[in-house]
C-alpha cells in the first residue's frame, strides 16, 4: 500500500471481532475477502468497497454507523459510563 494516503474511514472491526470471538479468517470467509484485507481494514490502511462494508455490517447484525465512521469512535467505556451517569439519581 506504499504511496497511498491512509483511509479517513474509521471502524470497530477489531473490537467487534474480539468481543464475538471471530478470527480475521472467519470474518474474511464470511464476507468473501482475503484475511489480509481484514487486517488492512482494521488498521485503516484500506477503505472497504460499499459491498464489503455492507457484508461486514450484515455479518455483525449492526447498522453501518455502528461499525464505520468518518470520525474516530469514542472508546466504548466512555459511551457506557456517560449513558449510565445520565440515568443516575441523587
Secondary structure, DSSP 8 states (H G I E B T S, - for coil): -TT----S-EE-HHHHHHHHT--HHHHHHHHTS-HHHHHHHHHTSS---HHHHHHHHHHHT--HHHHEESS----HHHHHHHHHHHT---
